[in-house]
Each structure stands twice: as C-alpha cells, then as structure tokens.
Amino acid sequence: MKSTHKKLIAVIAISIASGTAFAHSANTNILQLAQAEESNYPILPSFASTKTRAEVKAELQQAREKGLLTTTDSGYPKLPVVTSSKTRAQVKTELEQSKASGEFKRLEKEQYSG
C-alpha cells in the first residue's frame, strides 16, 4: 500500500474519531435528560477532582500506614474450615438414594427454574 493511501486512511480515521467525540460531548446533556425521564435514577452532577493522582495515592499510603483502612486487597473474611462427619462413601450413598427417590430431580428443578 502506498504511503499516500496510508496517510489518507489515517486522516479519515482521525476525522471520524474527533467528530464522534465532539458529537458525544455535544449531546451528553440531552442523553442524560432523556435517560432520567425513562428511569428513576437521578442525574449526578459532574465531578472535577481537585487532587492529582499522586496526591490520592499518597493519602492512600498514609491511611494504610496508620491502619485506617478496614479492608485490604487480601483482607477479605476468611471462611471457617468445615470438616465433614461423613465418609465419601456415605455421601455417595445418600446421593444415589436421593436420585432413586426423586428428591434430587425435585431439588434440581427448584434450583434451576426461573
């Protein structure tokens, strides 16, 4: 492909992208109003941050060091360890009895029905 063709395609792509972005920003208020009329969700006011990303990261690090964060990335509650009182063979036997009695199908239908 010739370089002039590549340049022409690039110019067309940039023109389309900038036109789309402009159209979106021009119609944002109209879209928000239309959506608000059709739903019960409020239109939130626009928000402009007064802090830089670096300032927010620094504050987050200070909060971690002071122990002010209640949950960290790995601090999700630990589930208790549960040990079964039945053997694998007993569980398999119960499953087969449940299938034979029809209880298994009833429970499966109850669980997966809409």
Beta strands, then each sheet from edge to edge (+ up, - down):
end
